[in-house]
Amino acid sequence: MALSKDLLEILVCPQCKGVIVPDEKHEKLICQACKLAYPVRDDIPVMLIDEALSLD
């Protein structure tokens, strides 16, 4: 199940408050500005900076 469009419209990066976009498989939400990827577990975005993975 993909994340709902309504949810994606209101979520922002917790670090910079910038736009986040899902990856192709909807397994991560990506912030290009911070170069961070927030995991999605059981269709629930984990929007914690400590849980984010670096894209570098």
C-alpha positions in Angstrom: 0.0 0.0 0.0 1.4 3.4 -1.0 1.3 6.4 1.2 -1.7 8.6 0.6 -1.4 11.7 -1.5 -3.0 13.8 1.3 -0.4 12.6 3.8 2.4 13.4 1.5 1.1 16.9 0.9 1.4 17.8 4.6 4.6 16.0 5.6 7.8 18.0 5.6 11.4 17.3 6.5 11.7 17.6 10.3 15.2 19.1 10.0 14.7 21.9 7.4 10.9 21.9 7.0 11.5 21.4 3.2 9.7 19.2 0.7 10.0 15.4 0.9 9.2 13.0 -1.8 8.8 9.2 -1.7 11.2 6.9 -3.5 9.8 4.6 -6.2 9.0 1.8 -3.9 7.5 4.1 -1.2 10.1 2.7 1.3 11.7 6.0 2.1 10.8 9.7 2.1 13.6 11.8 0.7 14.7 15.3 1.5 17.0 16.5 -1.3 18.0 19.7 0.7 19.3 17.8 3.7 20.3 14.7 1.8 18.3 12.5 4.2 16.0 9.6 3.7 13.3 8.9 6.3 12.2 5.2 6.4 8.6 4.1 6.0 7.8 1.1 8.2 4.5 -0.8 7.9 3.1 2.2 5.8 4.0 4.6 8.6 6.6 7.3 7.9 9.2 7.5 10.6 9.9 11.2 10.6 12.7 11.3 13.3 16.0 12.9 12.4 17.8 10.2 14.4 16.2 7.5 12.3 17.0 9.2 8.9 19.6 7.7 6.6 22.2 9.9 4.9 22.1 9.9 1.1 25.8 10.6 0.9 
